[in-house]
């Protein structure tokens, strides 16, 4: 009986050790795929959207804060991150198919990819944007007039305890990458995204 007890105790400790190693290995692998270096290891990304990013304010700005691929496209919370990684397996499928392996194919597919990402961001209330940007933290006096006018009603919505009527991606499509041809018509015809375009068009008229 004593030997059995010792054996069981040993197996428990071995199981805990193996579990820690497996868990650590999983998280290590997960984080390896969550770097900009990993993202641009595919030429489809490195030669297109990565080059576009370097021409934007998210790459170089007066504060020296740079947003990398995972900052905008991968959730920070663990459960959301794992879910996003599972869905990204579809991207591996298209990598093997060669769906966007040339600049021409990439441009042909750009609108589809952009719409998918805009819908994802809209459905999460621009969660990844809000890791850095928050209406409640905005000082409108330090923004240029055009930006302050657009943000003003949503800052006051937050001040009044109301959920903002628009989210970041509603107005900031193309903030980090080139807008695809035909995007306005596609957004206008999409029930999830059209409200934001209408609001943006109203602001442009003023």
N, C-alpha and C positions, 0 to 999 in steps of 0.2 A: 504493500500500500504506500509505503514511504517512497519507493522508487517511482511509482506511478505519479505521485504528487510532484516529485522533482521533475519528472519528464514533462508533465503538463505545464509546470511553471516555466521550464526552459522553452517550450513551444510558444508560450504566451510572449516571452521576451523576444524570441526569434521573430514571431509574427509582428510585433510592434516595430522591431528594427527593419524588417522587410517593408512594412507599410510606410515607415518614414522615408526610406530610400526611394520607394516607388512614387510617393507623393512629391518628394523633393525633385525627383527626376522629371515628373510630369510638369511641375511648375517651372523648372529650369528650361525645359523644352518650349513651354508656352511662352515664356519671356523672350526666348531667342527669336520666336516668330513675331515678336511685338516690338521690333526695332526698325528704324528707317533703313538700316543696312539690309535687312531681310527683304523689306518691301521693294527696294530698288535693285535687288539681285536679279529680278526678272527684267529683261530689256524692254518689255512692253510698258513698264512703269518708269524705268530710268530714263528712257529717251523721249518720253512724252510729258506726263503730268508732273514728274519731278522737275523737269526743266521749266515748266510753267510756274511751279511753286516758287522757284528762285527769283522770279520777276515780280513777286507780290510782297505786300507789307507783312505777311506772316513769316517771310523769310528774313527780311532785313528792315529794321525800323529804329526809331530813336531810342527805344527802351532796351534794345538788345535781346528781347525775348523772341525766340524762334519756335514756331509750331512745326513738329515733324509729322510724318504720315500717321502714326498711331495716335498722336494727340487728338486728331480730328476724326479718325475712322475706327478707333477701337475704344470701347468703354473701359473705364478704370475699375469699376466694381467687378468683383470676380465672377459672379454668376452671369452678368451681362456680357462680360468678356468671353467666357467660355461659349455662350450661345452664339456670339458673333463669330468666333473661330469655327464653330460647327457649320454655320452658314457659309463661311468662306471656303469650305470644301468645294463649293460650286465653282469658285474661281480656279481651283486646281484642275477641275474637269475641263474648263475652257482653255486653260494653259495647255493641256495635253491635246486638245482639239486644234489648237492654233487659231482660235477665234479672232484674236487681235494681234497676231504676231508680225504684222507689217503696219507701217504708218497709215496706209490706205484702209486696211481693215479696222484699225483703231478708230479712225475718223468716222467710218461707216457705223460703228457700234457706240460711238461716244454718247449720243443722245440717250440710248437705252441704259448705259451705265450711269449717266448723270441722273436720269429720272429715278432709277432704283435707289441711288444714294440720297437724293433729295427726299424721297418718300420715307426712307429709313430715318433720316434726321428729323423730318416733320413728325413722324410717329413717336419719336422719343423726346419731343419738345426741345430739339437741338441740344441734347444732353451734353455732348462732347464740347460744343461751343461754350456752354455755360460753366464748364470747368474753369474757364478763364474769364468769361464775360458775364456780367450780371447787371440787369437794369438798376437794381438797388444800389449798386456801387458806382454808377455813372455820375460824373460831374459834368453836366451839360455845358457849363461855362467854359470848360476846357476843350470842348469839341468845336469843330467848325460849324458854321451856321446851318448848313444843309443837314449834317448828321444830327445836330441837336434838335432840329425841328422834327425829324423822323422818330427820334428816340423819345422825345418829350412825353407824348401821350402814354407810352408804355412804362416810363419811369413813374408817372403819376398813378397808373393802374396798380403798380406794385406798392407804392406809398399808401394807397387806399385799401390794400389787402385783397386786390382783385388779380386773378390770373391774367397775365398779359394776353391781349387779343391776337398778337402775332408772335411768332418765334423767329429766332435768328435767320434760319434758312429761307424764310418767306421773302426776305429782302436781300439777302447776301449770297445768292447763287452767283457763281463765278468769282467769288472772293479769293480763291486760291488756284483755280484752273480755268482754262478757256471755256467759254460757253459754247455748247454745240449748236450747229445750224438747226433752226426750226424749234428752238427750245420754248419760245414764248407761246407758240400755238399748242405745243404738247402740254405745257403746264396749264394753259387756259382750258384745255379739254379734260384735265384730270381733276376729279372732285376733291381729292385730298389737298392738292397744291394750288388750285385756282384762286382760293380766297386770298392768299398772300399776294398773288400777282395783281388782283383787282385793287387791293389796298395800295400797292406800290404804284400802280398806274394813277390812282387818285392823288397820291402825293406829287407825282410828276406834273399833274395838271395845275397844281396850286402855284 
